[in-house]
C-alpha cells in the first residue's frame, strides 16, 4: 500500500520477472522518451534481489539488467535481464548463485481490464470502414457475436484467420462467487475472446433475473469481477501460482471490495497460491493482519522508496491520509494500557474527543514504525502513550536548539539514541557508503522531525506499567479477604499477583486473556473513582490534555 507514484506497480513488475522464463522488461523497458541506463554513476547495475523457499531449501537470486548489443546470430535486446552473481552489497546471505524460481504466475492490472466493447468504443477507430459511427459498427458486428455466444464450439474465420475462440459458460461455482461479490444474483453467464471489434478482447454475456446483457451495458467493475473470478476459479486444487493483482478494487463499491478480498483468500487456501496485491483500498487494508501489510513510501530527500513490513492498518491509513475518525486517536502498547486510558477518558468530560486504541506491536516496534511514520507527516493525526519504563531520562525540545546545534548530526543522533536505539532512519547515503564526512541531510531531517514529534506527540505513564499505576494494596487486601483468595501481595510481582487472583476466581490455573483483562478493567474503574487526587491520575490527565490541545491546534 502506498501513495500514487510510490512504486507499487514497479514492485509487481519486478515480482512478475522473478520466475524462470519471465522478465520485468515486458512492462519496464527503455525508450527515447524514457531511457534506462544499465548502470548508474557509481557503476551499480539496475537489479533486484529476491529470496524463495523450496521445501527446506532456500534460494537467493539477484537479477540484473544487462542490455545485449546483438550479433549475427542473436538479435539486439536493450532490455535483457539475467542472473547476477551474489554480492554482499545486496545483503545476500549466500554467495552461491541460485537459479530463478520455477513458478507459474498470473498478473492482472485492473486499470487495464477492459472488455472488447470498451476497448473499441473508447479507444478504437473506424478509419477506412463504411460505418459512419462506432455505434453503427457495433450494430453491424453484433449479430455475428450473438451467434458465437449462442452456438457451442462456433469459430468464425475471415480469410484464414480465426475471429474468435470458443465460448465458455460460467460454472455454478463462478456464478456463486460473482453474485456474492457484487451482491446481485446472477443466473447464467458466458465469456468469449474475439476480434469482431477490430482487436482481440473479451465479451461477457450475463443474465440476472429476466435481464440479459453484455459488457456494453455492464459497469467496468462488474466486468472485471466476472473475468477475475473466471480466471481464478479455473485454477485446480493445489495448483500453486504467484498471483499479482494491481488495484483490484478499481470501480468497486466498499462492500464489494471486502467480499472480493474474501474470495481471493478462498482461492489462496484452495490452490496454495501466493497473492500480492497493490491497493489503496481501505477495506482491503482493514481486513488484513499486520504481517500481511507492507507500506511503501517514496522519500524525496533520498530519491528512494522505503518499505515498512508488518504495518498496522492505522499506519497505512495515516500514510494514505485517510482519517480514522474525526477525533484524536491515541495509541498504546497493550490491552492493560488501553483499558486504563479509556477509563480515565470516560471519567473526564473534557477528554471525550480522544479515542484510545492499542497496537499489536511492542514499544520498540511502535517507535521504529508507527512513531517514525507519524513524525514525517505535515499534520499529526496520531499520538502515542507508552509505558513509563520507555520514558527517556531527558527529552530535549528541538525548538530550543540553536541553528548550529540543529546542523550537528552527532548531537541530533545522540538525542535520538536516548529515546530509542533501534530506529532505522532514512539516509541520503548510498548503501555501503562508509564515508562519514559527507552530510546525511535526509537522516538529519528525519531525526529532527522525530525529536519534535516525540516532545509533543509521545507521552508516558507515570509508572513503569499500567499494572503499577493501578496497584492499590489496601484495596487488594480487602478484596482477597472478602473473596477468600489466598495470595501474597508481592509489590514487585504485580502481574503475577493479578494472574493468581484471576486463576483462583475462575478456578483455572491458566485463565485466558479475556478473564485477566476483565479483572484489570475492574481495578481500573475502582482506581479512577478513588485516586483522582493522586499525582499519577493528574499526570495521566495532563498528558492527555496536552495531546488533545496539540491535535486541536493543528486542525483549526
GUMARMI-184283 format. One line per 10 residues: number of its first residue (from 1); for each residue x, y, z of C-alpha. Coordinates in nm, 4 decimals. Example, Ala and Ser with C-alpha at 12.3 -4.5 7.8 and 13.67 -1.06 7.14 Angstrom:
2
1	1.2300 -0.4500 0.7800 ~ 1.3670 -0.1060 0.7140
This chain:
556
1	0.0000 0.0000 0.0000 ~ 0.1251 0.3448 -0.0795 ~ 0.0517 0.6764 -0.2449 ~ 0.0463 0.7291 -0.6200 ~ 0.3987 0.7217 -0.7580 ~ 0.5446 0.5332 -0.4616 ~ 0.6431 0.2346 -0.6776 ~ 0.3701 -0.0212 -0.6044 ~ 0.3271 -0.1276 -0.9665 ~ 0.7043 -0.1372 -1.0190
11	0.7320 -0.3915 -0.7373 ~ 0.4664 -0.6058 -0.9055 ~ 0.6579 -0.5805 -1.2348 ~ 0.9744 -0.6999 -1.0599 ~ 0.7837 -0.9878 -0.8980 ~ 0.6455 -1.0790 -1.2396 ~ 1.0041 -1.1091 -1.3624 ~ 1.1149 -1.3385 -1.0781 ~ 1.0062 -1.6832 -1.2114 ~ 1.2191 -1.8506 -1.4745
21	1.1183 -1.7521 -1.8271 ~ 0.9710 -1.4148 -1.7281 ~ 1.1223 -1.0680 -1.7446 ~ 1.0235 -0.7308 -1.5979 ~ 1.1110 -0.5899 -1.9420 ~ 0.7577 -0.6771 -2.0518 ~ 0.6431 -0.3751 -1.8504 ~ 0.9659 -0.1802 -1.7844 ~ 1.1754 -0.1050 -2.0917 ~ 1.3949 0.1699 -2.2289
31	1.2937 0.4165 -2.4998 ~ 1.3997 0.7564 -2.6291 ~ 1.1461 0.9321 -2.4060 ~ 1.2118 0.7128 -2.1003 ~ 1.5736 0.5954 -2.1239 ~ 1.7080 0.3380 -1.8772 ~ 2.0811 0.3078 -1.8192 ~ 2.2387 -0.0285 -1.7406 ~ 2.4388 0.1318 -1.4581 ~ 2.4232 0.4495 -1.2525
41	2.7101 0.6920 -1.1982 ~ 2.8521 0.4571 -0.9313 ~ 2.8661 0.1570 -1.1671 ~ 2.5761 -0.0096 -0.9880 ~ 2.3590 -0.2148 -1.2221 ~ 1.9816 -0.1979 -1.2361 ~ 1.8865 -0.5052 -1.0364 ~ 1.6568 -0.6617 -0.7806 ~ 1.7125 -0.9436 -0.5324 ~ 1.4594 -1.1949 -0.4069
51	1.4543 -1.4962 -0.1768 ~ 1.2399 -1.8052 -0.2218 ~ 1.1858 -2.1276 -0.0295 ~ 1.1587 -2.4703 -0.1867 ~ 1.0804 -2.7074 0.0955 ~ 1.3734 -2.6933 0.3351 ~ 1.5943 -2.5247 0.0748 ~ 1.6297 -2.1518 0.0251 ~ 1.7423 -1.9670 -0.2843 ~ 1.8534 -1.6072 -0.3241
61	1.8575 -1.4635 -0.6731 ~ 1.9955 -1.1343 -0.7997 ~ 1.8505 -1.0306 -1.1368 ~ 2.0488 -0.7711 -1.3331 ~ 1.9523 -0.5654 -1.6364 ~ 2.2237 -0.6117 -1.8971 ~ 2.1483 -0.4882 -2.2488 ~ 2.2716 -0.7030 -2.5381 ~ 2.4195 -0.5275 -2.8415 ~ 2.3203 -0.8058 -3.0806
71	2.5295 -1.0321 -3.3040 ~ 2.4937 -1.2088 -3.6352 ~ 2.3082 -1.4910 -3.4596 ~ 2.1327 -1.3067 -3.1788 ~ 1.9017 -1.0084 -3.2013 ~ 1.9706 -0.6865 -3.0165 ~ 1.7962 -0.6723 -2.6784 ~ 1.8366 -0.3439 -2.4869 ~ 1.6211 -0.4761 -2.2011 ~ 1.7751 -0.8162 -2.1338
81	1.7750 -0.9446 -1.7735 ~ 1.9987 -1.2177 -1.6384 ~ 2.1039 -1.3621 -1.3031 ~ 2.3864 -1.1790 -1.1287 ~ 2.6488 -1.3364 -0.9061 ~ 2.5734 -1.2862 -0.5343 ~ 2.7086 -0.9662 -0.3836 ~ 2.7479 -0.8619 -0.0202 ~ 2.6353 -0.5080 -0.1060 ~ 2.2871 -0.6510 -0.1660
91	2.2962 -0.8100 0.1827 ~ 2.2643 -1.1564 0.0320 ~ 2.3049 -1.4374 0.2838 ~ 2.4520 -1.6892 0.0398 ~ 2.7402 -1.6337 -0.2002 ~ 2.6310 -1.9289 -0.4152 ~ 2.4449 -1.8338 -0.7327 ~ 2.0892 -1.9719 -0.7345 ~ 1.8664 -2.0436 -1.0320 ~ 1.5448 -1.8395 -1.0679
101	1.2373 -1.9878 -0.9090 ~ 1.0242 -2.2108 -1.1316 ~ 0.6677 -2.0947 -1.0767 ~ 0.3762 -2.0010 -1.2997 ~ 0.2380 -1.6568 -1.2325 ~ -0.0694 -1.4543 -1.3168 ~ -0.0510 -1.0751 -1.3442 ~ -0.3710 -0.8723 -1.3685 ~ -0.3787 -0.4915 -1.3867 ~ -0.7390 -0.3929 -1.3186
111	-0.6928 -0.0445 -1.4606 ~ -0.6387 -0.2120 -1.7972 ~ -0.9011 -0.4868 -1.7668 ~ -1.1184 -0.3504 -2.0474 ~ -1.3831 -0.5511 -2.2263 ~ -1.3875 -0.5922 -2.6045 ~ -1.6640 -0.3325 -2.6262 ~ -1.4845 -0.0742 -2.4071 ~ -1.1567 -0.1168 -2.5965 ~ -1.3284 -0.0385 -2.9261
121	-1.5801 0.2206 -2.8116 ~ -1.3367 0.4325 -2.6104 ~ -1.0013 0.3653 -2.7780 ~ -1.0747 0.2118 -3.1189 ~ -1.1300 0.3822 -3.4524 ~ -1.3395 0.3278 -3.7654 ~ -1.0922 0.4691 -4.0152 ~ -1.1334 0.3020 -4.3543 ~ -1.4713 0.1485 -4.2667 ~ -1.8092 0.2122 -4.4233
131	-1.9685 0.2612 -4.0829 ~ -2.0337 0.6265 -4.0059 ~ -2.0187 0.5869 -3.6274 ~ -1.8851 0.3334 -3.3787 ~ -2.2457 0.2575 -3.2858 ~ -2.3131 0.1553 -3.6474 ~ -2.0086 -0.0713 -3.6493 ~ -2.1112 -0.2428 -3.3234 ~ -2.4626 -0.2964 -3.4623 ~ -2.3108 -0.4482 -3.7779
141	-2.0914 -0.6960 -3.5881 ~ -2.3355 -0.7783 -3.3060 ~ -2.5318 -1.0491 -3.4980 ~ -2.2106 -1.2438 -3.5603 ~ -2.1079 -1.2097 -3.1951 ~ -2.4552 -1.3234 -3.0892 ~ -2.4266 -1.6414 -3.2992 ~ -2.0918 -1.7208 -3.1383 ~ -2.2407 -1.6733 -2.7914 ~ -2.5408 -1.8928 -2.8699
151	-2.3686 -2.1653 -3.0760 ~ -2.1374 -2.4116 -2.8956 ~ -1.7885 -2.4506 -3.0468 ~ -1.8624 -2.1875 -3.3144 ~ -1.5467 -2.0366 -3.4695 ~ -1.5738 -1.7662 -3.7359 ~ -1.2953 -1.7059 -3.9853 ~ -1.2202 -1.4205 -4.2228 ~ -0.9780 -1.5268 -4.4845 ~ -0.7729 -1.7846 -4.2967
161	-0.7771 -1.6035 -3.9624 ~ -0.9990 -1.7096 -3.6736 ~ -1.2078 -1.4234 -3.5375 ~ -1.2921 -1.5790 -3.2034 ~ -1.2144 -1.8542 -2.9569 ~ -1.4665 -2.0992 -2.8187 ~ -1.7357 -1.9536 -2.5944 ~ -1.7121 -2.0602 -2.2293 ~ -2.0076 -2.0991 -1.9912 ~ -1.9576 -1.9710 -1.6378
171	-1.9828 -2.2570 -1.3890 ~ -2.2267 -2.2599 -1.0937 ~ -1.9252 -2.2084 -0.8658 ~ -1.8184 -1.8992 -1.0600 ~ -2.1731 -1.7591 -1.0640 ~ -2.1930 -1.8098 -0.6874 ~ -1.8770 -1.6064 -0.6223 ~ -1.9702 -1.3341 -0.8738 ~ -2.3148 -1.2999 -0.7145 ~ -2.1642 -1.2907 -0.3659
181	-1.9050 -1.0240 -0.4503 ~ -2.1388 -0.7933 -0.6431 ~ -2.4406 -0.8504 -0.4190 ~ -2.6714 -0.9461 -0.7085 ~ -2.7975 -1.2902 -0.8123 ~ -2.6543 -1.3979 -1.1497 ~ -2.8413 -1.6840 -1.3164 ~ -2.6020 -1.7607 -1.6031 ~ -2.3079 -1.6175 -1.7920 ~ -2.0719 -1.6684 -2.0848
191	-1.7287 -1.5404 -2.1853 ~ -1.5716 -1.5328 -2.5297 ~ -1.2490 -1.3866 -2.6678 ~ -1.2915 -1.2378 -3.0153 ~ -1.1728 -0.9735 -3.2616 ~ -1.5039 -0.8615 -3.4085 ~ -1.4404 -0.5109 -3.2749 ~ -1.1092 -0.4587 -3.4631 ~ -0.8838 -0.6119 -3.1986 ~ -0.8802 -0.9013 -2.9560
201	-1.0881 -0.8576 -2.6452 ~ -1.3311 -1.0371 -2.4147 ~ -1.7092 -1.0167 -2.4167 ~ -1.9215 -1.1231 -2.1215 ~ -2.2883 -1.2141 -2.1568 ~ -2.4693 -1.2408 -1.8235 ~ -2.8233 -1.2970 -1.7054 ~ -2.9743 -1.1901 -1.3760 ~ -3.3445 -1.2459 -1.3161 ~ -3.5102 -1.1677 -1.6532
211	-3.2395 -0.9303 -1.7752 ~ -2.9702 -1.0458 -2.0196 ~ -2.6932 -0.8139 -2.1408 ~ -2.3276 -0.7957 -2.2468 ~ -2.0471 -0.5832 -2.1075 ~ -2.1713 -0.2974 -2.3291 ~ -2.4366 -0.2375 -2.0623 ~ -2.2332 -0.3533 -1.7617 ~ -2.0133 -0.1464 -1.5349 ~ -1.6354 -0.1756 -1.5622
221	-1.6155 -0.3117 -1.2064 ~ -1.8785 -0.5735 -1.2862 ~ -1.6857 -0.6965 -1.5907 ~ -1.3545 -0.7011 -1.4000 ~ -1.5034 -0.9179 -1.1228 ~ -1.6583 -1.1607 -1.3731 ~ -1.3290 -1.2052 -1.5556 ~ -1.1183 -1.2335 -1.2377 ~ -1.3480 -1.4928 -1.0814 ~ -1.3369 -1.6978 -1.4018
231	-0.9566 -1.6817 -1.4179 ~ -0.9015 -1.7787 -1.0542 ~ -1.1737 -2.0450 -1.0425 ~ -1.0078 -2.2096 -1.3432 ~ -0.7113 -2.2999 -1.1217 ~ -0.7115 -2.6545 -0.9889 ~ -0.6739 -2.7591 -0.6254 ~ -0.3142 -2.7130 -0.5030 ~ -0.2197 -2.5579 -0.8404 ~ 0.0034 -2.3003 -0.6776
241	0.0606 -1.9727 -0.8612 ~ 0.2185 -1.6371 -0.7928 ~ -0.0866 -1.4134 -0.8383 ~ -0.0179 -1.0412 -0.8823 ~ -0.3167 -0.8061 -0.8663 ~ -0.2798 -0.4349 -0.9387 ~ -0.5587 -0.2300 -0.7768 ~ -0.8359 -0.4941 -0.7889 ~ -1.0681 -0.2554 -0.6041 ~ -1.0974 -0.0365 -0.9168
251	-1.4616 0.0643 -0.9836 ~ -1.5965 -0.1458 -0.6936 ~ -1.8007 -0.0111 -0.4040 ~ -1.6643 -0.0779 -0.0492 ~ -1.8857 -0.3786 0.0287 ~ -1.7857 -0.5490 -0.2955 ~ -1.4188 -0.4788 -0.2202 ~ -1.4441 -0.6616 0.1124 ~ -1.6150 -0.9645 -0.0439 ~ -1.3635 -0.9674 -0.3292
261	-1.0836 -0.9990 -0.0735 ~ -1.2693 -1.2859 0.0948 ~ -1.2937 -1.4609 -0.2436 ~ -0.9213 -1.4117 -0.3084 ~ -0.8399 -1.5638 0.0321 ~ -1.0613 -1.8619 -0.0553 ~ -0.8592 -1.9156 -0.3731 ~ -0.5330 -1.8884 -0.1763 ~ -0.6411 -2.1719 0.0535 ~ -0.7738 -2.3859 -0.2326
271	-0.4735 -2.3527 -0.4655 ~ -0.1961 -2.2823 -0.2089 ~ -0.1053 -1.9752 -0.4137 ~ 0.0712 -1.6601 -0.3006 ~ -0.1094 -1.3353 -0.3798 ~ 0.0499 -0.9904 -0.3855 ~ -0.1939 -0.7000 -0.4124 ~ -0.1201 -0.3363 -0.4893 ~ -0.4055 -0.1294 -0.3490 ~ -0.5394 0.1906 -0.1956
281	-0.8486 0.0149 -0.0636 ~ -0.9350 0.0894 0.2991 ~ -1.1471 -0.2279 0.3044 ~ -0.8553 -0.4462 0.1944 ~ -0.6194 -0.2878 0.4455 ~ -0.8558 -0.3013 0.7421 ~ -0.9359 -0.6715 0.6840 ~ -0.5746 -0.7925 0.6737 ~ -0.3440 -0.8826 0.9646 ~ -0.0415 -0.6593 1.0244
291	0.2004 -0.9246 0.8960 ~ 0.0311 -0.9143 0.5533 ~ 0.0572 -0.5359 0.5118 ~ 0.3560 -0.3558 0.3623 ~ 0.3554 0.0238 0.3463 ~ 0.5519 0.1855 0.0637 ~ 0.6719 0.5405 0.0912 ~ 0.8744 0.7473 -0.1546 ~ 1.1276 0.9713 0.0191 ~ 1.2085 1.2863 -0.1796
301	1.5160 1.3520 0.0324 ~ 1.6959 1.0364 -0.0801 ~ 1.5109 0.9722 -0.4079 ~ 1.4332 0.6269 -0.2809 ~ 1.1374 0.4111 -0.1876 ~ 1.1140 0.2874 0.1703 ~ 0.9203 -0.0275 0.2544 ~ 0.7800 -0.0912 0.6024 ~ 0.6973 -0.4534 0.6813 ~ 0.4178 -0.5720 0.9103
311	0.2311 -0.2424 0.9263 ~ -0.0874 -0.1856 1.1183 ~ -0.3842 -0.0520 0.9183 ~ -0.3623 0.2731 1.1155 ~ -0.0062 0.3306 0.9934 ~ -0.1121 0.2817 0.6332 ~ -0.4215 0.4979 0.6737 ~ -0.2000 0.7755 0.8027 ~ 0.0334 0.7436 0.5039 ~ -0.2631 0.7486 0.2640
321	-0.4113 1.0468 0.4526 ~ -0.7238 0.8513 0.5448 ~ -0.8752 0.9870 0.8679 ~ -0.9539 0.7093 1.1150 ~ -1.2124 0.9302 1.2809 ~ -1.2934 1.2935 1.3419 ~ -1.1466 1.2523 1.6889 ~ -0.7895 1.2496 1.8133 ~ -0.6502 0.8941 1.8188 ~ -0.4063 0.7900 2.0922
331	-0.2218 0.4593 2.0521 ~ -0.0961 0.2469 2.3407 ~ 0.1179 -0.0652 2.3739 ~ -0.1232 -0.3239 2.5098 ~ -0.4678 -0.4118 2.6440 ~ -0.3980 -0.3003 3.0006 ~ -0.2890 0.0479 2.8905 ~ -0.5905 0.0720 2.6609 ~ -0.8292 -0.0174 2.9451 ~ -0.6618 0.2265 3.1857
341	-0.6629 0.5263 2.9498 ~ -1.0174 0.4572 2.8321 ~ -1.1286 0.4554 3.1954 ~ -0.9619 0.7921 3.2542 ~ -1.1072 0.9436 2.9354 ~ -1.4541 0.8193 3.0268 ~ -1.4354 0.9909 3.3644 ~ -1.3207 1.3296 3.2267 ~ -1.5823 1.5304 3.0334 ~ -1.3205 1.7468 2.8619
351	-1.1407 1.4417 2.7171 ~ -1.4361 1.2838 2.5356 ~ -1.2904 1.3649 2.1906 ~ -0.9978 1.1281 2.2493 ~ -1.0084 0.7745 2.1095 ~ -0.7756 0.5159 2.2664 ~ -0.6524 0.2265 2.0523 ~ -0.3949 -0.0415 2.1222 ~ -0.1369 -0.1574 1.8677 ~ -0.0326 -0.5206 1.8486
361	0.3390 -0.4391 1.8486 ~ 0.5692 -0.3609 2.1395 ~ 0.7241 -0.0255 2.2241 ~ 1.0387 -0.0731 2.0123 ~ 0.8365 -0.1642 1.7048 ~ 0.5974 0.1236 1.7669 ~ 0.8895 0.3666 1.7798 ~ 1.0603 0.2224 1.4727 ~ 0.7466 0.2017 1.2654 ~ 0.4447 0.3966 1.3868
371	0.6024 0.6902 1.5690 ~ 0.8638 0.7432 1.2972 ~ 0.5942 0.7392 1.0272 ~ 0.3730 0.9804 1.2227 ~ 0.6620 1.2225 1.2709 ~ 0.7091 1.2541 0.8943 ~ 0.3587 1.3899 0.8359 ~ 0.2868 1.7571 0.7949 ~ -0.0233 1.7355 1.0163 ~ -0.0144 1.4960 1.3104
381	-0.3265 1.2810 1.3427 ~ -0.1823 1.0030 1.5595 ~ -0.0445 1.0293 1.9121 ~ 0.1148 0.7740 2.1444 ~ 0.1038 0.6918 2.5161 ~ 0.3756 0.4445 2.6140 ~ 0.4535 0.2657 2.9376 ~ 0.6669 0.4564 3.1851 ~ 0.9584 0.2132 3.1531 ~ 1.0115 0.3502 2.8000
391	1.0480 0.7122 2.9085 ~ 1.3896 0.8619 2.8277 ~ 1.5826 1.0274 3.1092 ~ 1.5831 1.3562 2.9225 ~ 1.3827 1.4725 2.6224 ~ 1.5109 1.7870 2.4516 ~ 1.2767 2.0319 2.2811 ~ 1.4364 2.0876 1.9380 ~ 1.2758 2.4315 1.9183 ~ 1.5167 2.5404 2.1934
401	1.8287 2.4339 1.9986 ~ 2.0445 2.6834 1.8130 ~ 2.0886 2.6738 1.4349 ~ 2.4367 2.5229 1.4686 ~ 2.3087 2.2574 1.7087 ~ 2.0324 2.1621 1.4641 ~ 2.3000 2.1008 1.1993 ~ 2.5163 1.8932 1.4339 ~ 2.4475 1.5373 1.3123 ~ 2.6268 1.3761 1.6061
411	2.4303 1.5766 1.8637 ~ 2.0937 1.5074 1.6992 ~ 2.1780 1.1387 1.6649 ~ 2.2698 1.1154 2.0346 ~ 1.9398 1.2773 2.1307 ~ 1.7518 1.0207 1.9227 ~ 1.9531 0.7351 2.0716 ~ 1.8370 0.8395 2.4196 ~ 1.4779 0.7828 2.3073 ~ 1.5357 0.4611 2.1130
421	1.8468 0.2949 1.9748 ~ 1.6589 0.0639 1.7374 ~ 1.5158 0.3156 1.4906 ~ 1.6307 0.2929 1.1294 ~ 1.6125 0.6454 0.9950 ~ 1.6176 0.7067 0.6173 ~ 1.9563 0.8055 0.4800 ~ 2.0793 1.0053 0.1814 ~ 2.3977 0.7978 0.1751 ~ 2.4032 0.5065 -0.0662
431	2.4134 0.1548 0.0738 ~ 2.7663 0.0597 0.1751 ~ 2.8896 0.4213 0.1861 ~ 3.1177 0.4408 0.4911 ~ 3.2300 0.7974 0.4295 ~ 3.1050 0.9653 0.7454 ~ 3.2461 1.3015 0.6390 ~ 2.9648 1.3598 0.3908 ~ 2.6455 1.5201 0.5177 ~ 2.3457 1.2929 0.5608
441	2.0716 1.5523 0.5164 ~ 1.7889 1.3019 0.4849 ~ 1.8754 1.1331 0.8137 ~ 1.9234 1.4651 0.9935 ~ 1.5890 1.5953 0.8664 ~ 1.4080 1.2764 0.9692 ~ 1.5695 1.2728 1.3143 ~ 1.4812 1.6376 1.3758 ~ 1.1168 1.5718 1.2873 ~ 1.1226 1.2642 1.5103
451	1.2561 1.4588 1.8101 ~ 0.9986 1.7321 1.7630 ~ 0.7153 1.4813 1.7412 ~ 0.8329 1.2856 2.0454 ~ 0.8291 1.6022 2.2543 ~ 0.4652 1.6788 2.1721 ~ 0.3122 1.3599 2.0370 ~ 0.4505 1.0878 2.2660 ~ 0.3544 1.0678 2.6339 ~ 0.4386 0.8170 2.9067
461	0.2603 0.6593 3.2012 ~ 0.3776 0.7889 3.5409 ~ 0.4748 0.4308 3.6371 ~ 0.6629 0.1560 3.4565 ~ 0.3477 -0.0371 3.3568 ~ -0.0304 0.0103 3.3794 ~ -0.0352 -0.2626 3.6452 ~ 0.1982 -0.0462 3.8544 ~ -0.0363 0.2509 3.8140 ~ -0.3488 0.0722 3.9389
471	-0.1778 -0.1221 4.2191 ~ -0.3721 -0.0395 4.5376 ~ -0.2509 -0.2667 4.8149 ~ -0.5158 -0.1616 5.0680 ~ -0.7965 -0.2317 4.8238 ~ -0.6428 -0.5632 4.7130 ~ -0.6005 -0.6749 5.0747 ~ -0.9709 -0.6106 5.1406 ~ -1.0641 -0.7741 4.8092 ~ -0.8841 -1.1037 4.8745
481	-1.0104 -1.1037 5.2327 ~ -1.3740 -1.0769 5.1231 ~ -1.3368 -1.3278 4.8405 ~ -1.1311 -1.5709 5.0469 ~ -0.8427 -1.5773 4.7989 ~ -0.5081 -1.6849 4.9428 ~ -0.2487 -1.4738 4.7581 ~ 0.0646 -1.2960 4.8792 ~ 0.0593 -0.9307 4.7688 ~ 0.4131 -0.9018 4.6337
491	0.4526 -0.5465 4.5025 ~ 0.7493 -0.6414 4.2836 ~ 0.5420 -0.9097 4.1068 ~ 0.2186 -0.7252 4.0356 ~ 0.1245 -0.9027 3.7117 ~ 0.1882 -1.2391 3.8727 ~ -0.0313 -1.1436 4.1708 ~ -0.3146 -1.0349 3.9390 ~ -0.2882 -1.3606 3.7444 ~ -0.3062 -1.5652 4.0668
501	-0.6158 -1.3766 4.1823 ~ -0.7882 -1.4343 3.8477 ~ -0.6838 -1.8012 3.8411 ~ -0.8365 -1.8538 4.1846 ~ -1.1555 -1.6673 4.0944 ~ -1.2217 -1.8684 3.7776 ~ -1.0856 -2.1915 3.9283 ~ -0.8393 -2.2364 3.6442 ~ -0.4596 -2.2430 3.6762 ~ -0.4300 -2.0904 3.3282
511	-0.7038 -1.8285 3.2843 ~ -0.7392 -1.6831 2.9352 ~ -0.6515 -1.3249 2.8476 ~ -1.0140 -1.2081 2.8445 ~ -1.0557 -1.3177 3.2076 ~ -0.7344 -1.1413 3.3076 ~ -0.8262 -0.8145 3.1355 ~ -1.1769 -0.8275 3.2760 ~ -1.0160 -0.8144 3.6210 ~ -0.7821 -0.5333 3.5088
521	-1.0857 -0.3370 3.3919 ~ -1.2496 -0.3717 3.7342 ~ -0.9300 -0.2477 3.9004 ~ -0.9069 0.0466 3.6582 ~ -1.2660 0.1526 3.7252 ~ -1.2016 0.1409 4.1009 ~ -0.8704 0.3268 4.0653 ~ -1.0257 0.6066 3.8579 ~ -1.3060 0.6542 4.1113 ~ -1.0810 0.6613 4.4171
531	-0.7496 0.8084 4.3004 ~ -0.8396 1.1302 4.1166 ~ -0.6418 1.3371 4.3660 ~ -0.3221 1.1371 4.3207 ~ -0.0143 1.2522 4.1311 ~ -0.0443 0.9538 3.8952 ~ -0.4021 1.0295 3.7928 ~ -0.3332 1.4002 3.7448 ~ -0.0215 1.3185 3.5403 ~ -0.2183 1.0976 3.3008
541	-0.4937 1.3589 3.2654 ~ -0.2416 1.6353 3.1996 ~ -0.0661 1.4314 2.9295 ~ -0.3977 1.3528 2.7591 ~ -0.4978 1.7208 2.7723 ~ -0.1668 1.8182 2.6094 ~ -0.2268 1.5662 2.3312 ~ -0.5787 1.6975 2.2764 ~ -0.4561 2.0578 2.2701 ~ -0.1839 1.9749 2.0161
551	-0.4382 1.7977 1.7955 ~ -0.6863 2.0860 1.8125 ~ -0.4194 2.3463 1.7327 ~ -0.3157 2.1558 1.4203 ~ -0.6732 2.1013 1.2980 ~ -0.8141 2.4511 1.3351
